Amino acid sequence: MENTILVAYDFSDVAMDAVAHAVFLSKKLNTGVTLLHIAKKADEVPEMEAQLQTEATKINEIYNVMPETVVREGTIFKTINEVAHEMECMMVVMGTHGMKGLQKLTGSWALKVIVGSKVPFLVVQAPPRPMADMKKVVFPVDFKSENKQKLKWAQFMSQFFDSKVFLFSATSKDGVVESRTKANLVFSKSFLEENRIDYELVLSPDTSVFSQEIIDFAEKQEADMIIIITTRDIAFHDYILAAHEQYMIANAAKIPVLVINPRTDLMRYGYGNFG
């Protein structure tokens, strides 16, 4: 593979955590790593380029991986995606500080950066756990129709990490699986079986909101990753009301979350829907 993994880098501790994840993935996936820093003003770019190159040298000393460096003037909400698409990056790794206290804004900011990107984002809050190897992947299943794109990424990860996929299904209060969710489960199981991917089906207990149940289950399993897909055409009020995606990406268990956006441009080829 010739693609690179892009790391949104702001010189913070959590950005260095993102680097650690990107380096781990790059060694498994045989890709490069590129650090991207967003400068607020054009006259800041030369100084930031020098600082970023110094950081890259430090990273090389720690991990024996020399990242490429890019500094662009812009905003995190547009420029990260522009660079990711321009460079045809495999994914973007981005750190977030969670959603505690005044940092609740951070979760919504991260979601605003992610929504609209054709490149998946891996959102992290801590360095990789010792011995973590993407062996356990939690794959939530509900009534949404866009899950084929998630399945493709579950397949991709399993090729390199021999992952086990936990299909975690939403249920109603009486333990019944809604018909659309059941159809998605049947398709998911068939896909995983056809591709010889190890999986386990787990029904949610329906004791709290589904997003919280996903996090609780992933934490209990000591999962290495959760794969989610964002709500199609997410609106501004969803950020204000705290869309469930931002709780997932800033989860208290600090489990990495691979976030994929629905690709409406793939609908004509059948990749946007289950049916």
C-alpha positions, -999 to +999 in steps of 0.1 A: +000+000+000+013+035-009-013+055+011-005+073+042-022+077+076-028+113+084-024+125+120-040+158+130-012+172+151-014+202+175+016+195+197-006+183+226-003+151+246-034+136+230-019+143+195+011+123+205-013+095+215-027+097+180+008+094+166+013+062+186-018+047+172-009+058+136+026+043+139+012+010+152-013+008+123+013+019+097+036-009+106+008-034+103-007-019+071+027-010+055+018+027+051+035+060+058+025+085+085+020+122+078+017+148+105-007+177+097-007+210+116-032+237+109-019+272+111-043+301+118-024+326+098-002+323+067+028+341+084+028+313+110+035+286+085+073+287+083+077+286+121+052+258+124+070+238+097+102+240+116+085+230+148+067+201+132+099+188+116+115+188+150+085+168+163+089+143+134+125+138+143+116+130+179+089+106+168+115+088+146+138+085+176+110+069+196+093+047+171+118+043+143+093+058+119+100+091+102+067+109+095+062+133+066+051+168+077+025+192+063+015+226+076-015+244+061-032+276+068-069+270+075-093+256+101-096+221+115-132+219+102-122+221+065-084+217+061-080+183+076-105+168+052-091+188+023-056+174+029-068+139+036-087+138+002-058+156-016-033+130-004-057+101-008-050+091+028-061+057+041-075+072+073-071+101+097-061+096+133-072+123+156-071+128+194-099+142+215-100+152+251-133+135+259-165+153+271-158+161+308-169+195+321-161+224+298-145+199+273-180+188+262-174+211+233-144+189+223-166+160+214-189+181+192-158+197+176-144+163+167-177+153+152-179+185+131-144+177+117-154+142+108-188+146+092-186+150+055-152+133+051-149+104+026-119+092+046-125+073+079-114+088+112-099+069+140-106+089+172-084+082+202-081+096+237-051+076+250-021+058+238-025+022+226-029-003+254+000-026+260-005-058+240-035-043+222-036-056+186-071-049+172-082-084+181-116-074+194-138-051+173-173-041+184-197-036+155-230-020+165-260-031+145-293-011+145-320-003+119-298+021+098-293+011+062-257+023+056-238-005+073-222-021+042-195+005+044-188-005+080-186-042+070-160-034+044-138-018+071-144-047+095-132-070+067-102-048+060-091-048+096-096-085+100-072-092+071-043-076+090-052-082+126-072-115+126-099-096+145-130-110+161-161-089+153-188-086+180-221-079+163-238-059+191-275-056+182-301-032+194-332-047+209-366-034+222-376-034+259-390-069+257-359-083+240-373-083+205-351-074+176-369-049+153-374-062+117-350-038+100-323-045+126-329-082+121-324-079+084-292-060+089-280-087+114-287-114+088-268-096+062-239-089+085-236-125+096-237-137+060-210-112+050-187-122+078-193-159+073-186-156+035-154-138+043-144-163+070-143-136+097-147-147+133-177-131+149-201-133+178-237-121+180-246-102+212-280-087+220-281-055+240-298-057+274-318-025+266-312-011+301-300+023+288-296+042+256-280+021+229-248+042+225-241+038+262-248+000+260-222-002+232-196+015+253-204-006+284-201-038+263-169-027+246-153-018+280-163-052+295-148-070+265-117-049+266-123-041+230-096-026+208-119-007+186-156+003+180-167+009+144-196+033+139-212+052+111-224+088+114-260+098+109-266+108+073-273+145+068-266+153+104-278+188+112-265+216+134-291+209+161-277+174+165-244+190+177-263+212+202-284+182+214-253+160+216-257+134+188-249+099+201-219+098+178-200+124+198-206+104+230-192+074+212-161+091+200-154+107+234-164+076+254-154+075+290-137+041+285-113+057+261-117+030+235-106+040+199-135+046+176-133+042+138-159+067+124-172+062+089-195+087+071-223+074+048-211+077+012-241+088-008-220+087-040-218+049-036-256+043-034-258+036-071-234+007-067-253-008-037-227+000-011-248+025+008-276+001+018-281-033+032-310-042+011 
